[in-house]
């Protein structure tokens, strides 16, 4: 939803469009950040028992790459994304929006879109959210593939 909102805000800025209900309804989504939650317990247990318990070398490598590389990539990028939100986007929202009653209402709509820093921050946030969304999609796809390969391997054993 935030990616769509960022695109809409950029469109409003570039076309110098007036504030309307379509944009106003979506503005509260600027307040959110994404948090990746995962359960790495089973992988940690597998590591403590020894990855060698998995006989299939290819599958063992895929599991290690999934958790040690893909998870870490998301965690690192999410941390940077959160820091940008706290250090850049949030201060601009405090400066340019009335945040009362859990609503985001621009204090001065015209000056908001004239603020170069606001435009740059929204553009950066859009690119980052698009990148994070792609990382989540890839992790999901790779996880689904890994689950299938694990089930296939288990079927061969039984």
N, C-alpha and C positions, 0 to 999 in steps of 0.2 A: 504494500500500500504506500509506503514512503517513497519508493522509486516513482510511482505514478504521481504522487504529490510533488516531488521535486521537479519532475518533467512539467507538470502543470504550472508550477510557480515560474519556472524558466520561460515557459510559453507566455505567461502573463507579462513577465518583464520585457521579453523581446518584442511583443506585440503591443505593449503599453495598454493592456486591457484593464477595465475597471474591476474593482472587487465585486464579486457576486456570490450567491449562495453556494454554488458548486465548489468554489475555492474555500469559502468560509467554513463549510461543514468539515472539510478535510484538514484544516490547519492544526487541530489538536494532535495529529499524527507526527508533527514535527517534534513533539515532546518525547517520543519513544526511542529507545535503543534496543538492539537485538542482543539477546544473551543465549549463548550456546550451552545447553545442558547435556551432559552425557554420563553414561555409566561405564567407567573404565575398569570396574572391579573384576569382571571376568577375564579381561586381558591381563591385568596385574597378577591375577591368580595363575593364569597360564604362564606368564613370564617367571613367576616364582617357582613353579614346578619345572620349568624348563621348556622353551619352545621346541626342543628336540622331541618332545612327546608327540609332535605332529610329524609323521613320517614323510609326507609329501612336501618336498623342498620348496616347490613353487607356491603352494598354499601357505606355508610357513612364512615365506618372504612377503606375500601379499598381505597377510595379517599384520606383520610387523610394520610394513609401509603404511598401511591404513591407519594404524594407531599412532605410530611414532612420527609419521610425516604429515599425513592429511589432517589429523586432529590438531597437531601442533601448529600447522599453518593457519587453521581457522582461529585457534586461540590467540595467536600472535596478532593476526589482522584484526580480530575483534577488540583486542586491547587497544590497538592504535585507533580504531574507529571510535571507541568509547572516549579515549583521551581527546580526540578532535571534537567530539560532541561537547564534552565538559569545558574544554578550553576555548572553543570557537562558536559553535552553534548556540549553546545555552546562553552565553553572555549576550549574543545578538538578540535572542528571543526576549531576554529580560529587558534589553534596551528598547526594542521596537514593538513589543506586544504587551497588552494588558492580560495578565495570566490569572486573573481572579475567576472563581467559580469553575475551574478546570476547563476554561475555554481560552482559546487564543484569538484575541482581537487586535488587529494592528492599531497602534496608537495613532500613527499617521501613515496611511497606506501609500501615499505618493512619495513621501521621503524614504519609506522602507525600500521601495524598488529603485530609488536613486542612489542608495547606499552601495557603493562598489564592493565593500567588504562583505555585505550580505549576499550579493550576487555571486561572488567568488566562493563563499562558504557553501551556498546551496549547490553550486556546480560541483564542488569537491565532494559534498555529501552524496550527491547523485552518483558520481563515478564510484565512490567507495561502496555505497549500498548495492549498486549493480554488481560490483566485483564480489562482495560478500554473498549475495544471492547466488551467483555462479559457483562460488566455493561450496555453499550448502547443497546445491543441486548435484554437484560432482560427488560430494561426500555421500549423499543419499544413493546416487546411482552406483558408486563403487561399493557401498555397503550392501545393496541389494545383490550385486554380482557376487560379492564375497559370501553372503548367506547361501546363495544357490550352490556355489562351489563347495562350501562346508557340508551342506546337506547331501550333495552328490558323493562327497568323500565318505561321509558317515554311511550312506547307503551301500557303498562298496565294502565297507568293513562288516556290516551286518548282513 
